[in-house]
Amino acid sequence: MSNHAARHGSSVPFPPAQPGRQPGRQPSPQPIHAHPEFRSISAAYRRFGVWATTLSVGAFLSYVLLSSFVPGVMNQRLIGHLTLGLALGLAQFAVMGVTAFLYVRHMRRNIDPVVRRLRSHLEDQDAEQRRVPAGRRFGAW
């Protein structure tokens, strides 16, 4: 007897078979993480994440390195009091905005439709598992 069964007063290691269902007849549902579409959205999400992180961190790191090691270039005046360093610093906001916009667009175009299909597939599987055989529509109280 397992510890769980000993603690809860049950000597049956598994739940009893439900009437009307034959063991082994119904295929077990496929776990969601093994589904090919789930793997495809995981890979697409990962690819985009690597790309967006590389862009954002690369832009910030290049700004910091230029500011540290080439201050003469960063202090060049562009227009009035606007220097190249200040313009590149302000461009960091644009980089973050573009990255956020591309993230939302990527999710809406590539990820959300697949997630909707997977969700409906899981709901269909759940409904199929909950379907009651014709003779057992009204169970005992």
Helices and strands as residue ranges (DSSP letters): H 3-8, G 32-34, H 36-69, H 71-74, E 77-79, E 82-83, H 84-106, I 107-111, H 112-130, G 134-136
